[in-house]
Amino acid sequence: MVVISIMVGASIMMNRRMTGLSREAIAGLVAELAPRWQARHRDRLAARARSRRIGAGAKHRFGFADRLLATLVHLRHGLTHDVVAAWFGVHRSTITRSVAEVRPLLSERGCQVNDGVRLRTIADVVAYLGHHPRALMDATEVRVRRPVEGRAGRDRFVSENPD
């Protein structure tokens, strides 16, 4: 079972609408990705000149489970780091660092759309994801500013009418 030290993290984990994932899926992600995050963290510490032993000094109060939840909420809802930081009761730079550390782990685990690939229809998405059975897909609507009617290039932003 995953233990979240911050009450906001626990309430986010209880509410599927915040992350789009069940508690069991989040616990599975924590179990799978936490050792890789810890190894990378140790490697980063070992790579630089240190005046203290690795493991000495202040301990993380914002653990991996919290970092993962903050990243999932940020990615799902497109919230700014300031808003996510206010929810979790940490500084914005902590969220920025967390997203930068956790996002590559998530993309290595799942499906990442390559640059230059444009998925225009649901059929394209299903065909692309068909090769990745463990892919995580977020279908959150993102507002896009479109050129006004009659301007060149508008058709690239407007869905085709099936009629």
C-alpha positions as CSV (number, residue, x, y, z in Angstrom):
1,M,0.0,0.0,0.0
2,V,1.2,3.5,-0.8
3,V,1.4,5.9,2.1
4,I,1.1,9.6,1.2
5,S,2.5,11.9,3.9
6,I,0.5,15.0,2.7
7,M,-3.3,15.0,3.1
8,V,-3.7,16.6,-0.3
9,G,-1.8,13.7,-1.9
10,A,-4.1,11.2,-0.1
11,S,-7.2,13.0,-1.3
12,I,-6.0,13.2,-4.8
13,M,-5.3,9.5,-4.8
14,M,-8.8,8.9,-3.6
15,N,-10.4,10.9,-6.4
16,R,-9.9,9.3,-9.8
17,R,-10.9,12.5,-11.6
18,M,-7.7,14.2,-10.4
19,T,-5.3,11.8,-12.1
20,G,-7.5,9.6,-14.3
21,L,-6.1,6.5,-12.6
22,S,-7.4,4.2,-9.9
23,R,-5.6,3.8,-6.6
24,E,-4.3,0.4,-7.7
25,A,-2.9,1.8,-10.9
26,I,-1.1,4.6,-9.0
27,A,0.2,2.1,-6.4
28,G,1.5,0.0,-9.3
29,L,3.2,3.0,-10.9
30,V,4.8,3.9,-7.5
31,A,6.1,0.3,-7.1
32,E,7.4,0.1,-10.6
33,L,9.0,3.6,-10.9
34,A,10.2,4.4,-7.4
35,P,13.3,2.2,-7.5
36,R,14.3,3.7,-10.9
37,W,13.8,7.3,-9.5
38,Q,15.8,6.4,-6.4
39,A,18.6,5.0,-8.5
40,R,18.8,8.1,-10.7
41,H,18.7,10.3,-7.6
42,R,21.7,8.3,-6.1
43,D,23.6,8.5,-9.4
44,R,23.0,12.3,-9.6
45,L,24.4,12.7,-6.0
46,A,27.4,10.4,-6.7
47,A,28.3,12.3,-9.9
48,R,29.1,15.5,-8.2
49,A,31.9,16.4,-5.7
50,R,30.5,16.1,-2.2
51,S,31.7,17.3,1.1
52,R,29.3,14.9,2.9
53,R,28.4,11.2,2.5
54,I,25.5,10.2,0.3
55,G,22.5,9.9,2.6
56,A,23.6,12.6,5.0
57,G,21.7,15.8,5.3
58,A,18.0,16.6,5.1
59,K,15.6,13.9,3.9
60,H,13.0,14.3,1.3
61,R,9.6,15.3,2.8
62,F,8.1,15.3,-0.6
63,G,8.6,11.7,-1.5
64,F,8.3,9.9,-4.8
65,A,4.6,9.1,-4.4
66,D,3.9,12.8,-3.9
67,R,6.1,13.7,-6.8
68,L,4.3,11.2,-9.0
69,L,0.8,12.5,-8.0
70,A,1.8,16.1,-8.6
71,T,3.2,15.2,-12.0
72,L,0.0,13.3,-13.0
73,V,-2.2,16.2,-11.9
74,H,-0.1,18.7,-13.7
75,L,-0.1,16.6,-16.9
76,R,-3.8,15.7,-16.8
77,H,-5.2,19.2,-16.1
78,G,-2.4,21.5,-17.5
79,L,-2.2,23.4,-14.2
80,T,0.7,25.7,-13.6
81,H,3.4,24.6,-11.2
82,D,2.4,27.4,-8.9
83,V,-1.1,26.0,-8.5
84,V,0.1,22.4,-8.0
85,A,2.6,23.7,-5.4
86,A,-0.1,25.5,-3.5
87,W,-2.2,22.3,-3.4
88,F,0.7,20.2,-2.1
89,G,2.1,22.9,0.3
90,V,5.5,23.0,-1.3
91,H,7.5,25.6,-3.3
92,R,7.0,25.9,-7.0
93,S,10.6,24.9,-7.7
94,T,9.9,21.5,-5.9
95,I,7.1,20.9,-8.4
96,T,9.2,22.0,-11.4
97,R,12.0,19.6,-10.3
98,S,9.5,16.8,-9.6
99,V,7.9,17.1,-13.0
100,A,11.3,17.1,-14.7
101,E,12.3,13.9,-12.8
102,V,9.1,11.9,-13.1
103,R,8.0,12.8,-16.6
104,P,10.9,10.9,-18.3
105,L,10.1,7.9,-16.2
106,L,6.5,7.9,-17.3
107,S,7.4,8.3,-21.0
108,E,10.0,5.5,-20.8
109,R,7.3,3.2,-19.3
110,G,4.6,4.0,-21.7
111,C,3.9,5.3,-25.2
112,Q,5.3,8.6,-26.4
113,V,4.2,10.0,-29.7
114,N,7.3,10.7,-31.8
115,D,7.9,14.2,-33.1
116,G,6.3,14.8,-36.5
117,V,3.6,12.2,-36.0
118,R,0.1,13.8,-36.2
119,L,-2.8,11.7,-35.0
120,R,-5.9,13.2,-36.5
121,T,-8.6,10.7,-35.7
122,I,-9.5,8.3,-33.0
123,A,-8.7,5.5,-35.5
124,D,-5.2,6.9,-35.9
125,V,-4.7,7.0,-32.1
126,V,-6.0,3.4,-31.7
127,A,-3.7,2.2,-34.6
128,Y,-0.7,4.0,-33.1
129,L,-1.4,2.7,-29.6
130,G,-2.1,-0.8,-30.8
131,H,1.6,-1.6,-30.6
132,H,1.8,-0.4,-27.0
133,P,-0.6,-2.5,-24.8
134,R,0.5,-0.7,-21.6
135,A,0.0,2.8,-23.0
136,L,-1.6,5.5,-20.9
137,M,-3.8,7.8,-22.9
138,D,-5.2,11.1,-21.6
139,A,-8.0,12.5,-23.7
140,T,-8.3,15.8,-21.8
141,E,-9.6,18.5,-24.1
142,V,-7.2,21.3,-24.7
143,R,-8.4,24.6,-26.0
144,V,-6.7,25.8,-29.1
145,R,-6.8,29.4,-30.5
146,R,-7.9,29.1,-34.1
147,P,-7.6,31.6,-36.9
148,V,-10.8,33.5,-37.6
149,E,-13.1,32.2,-40.3
150,G,-11.9,33.1,-43.8
151,R,-8.2,33.2,-42.9
152,A,-5.7,31.0,-44.6
153,G,-4.8,27.8,-42.6
154,R,-8.0,27.7,-40.6
155,D,-8.8,24.2,-42.0
156,R,-5.8,22.7,-40.1
157,F,-7.5,23.6,-36.8
158,V,-11.1,22.6,-37.5
159,S,-12.4,19.1,-37.5
160,E,-13.9,17.7,-40.7
161,N,-17.7,17.6,-40.8
162,P,-18.8,13.9,-41.2
163,D,-21.8,15.0,-43.4
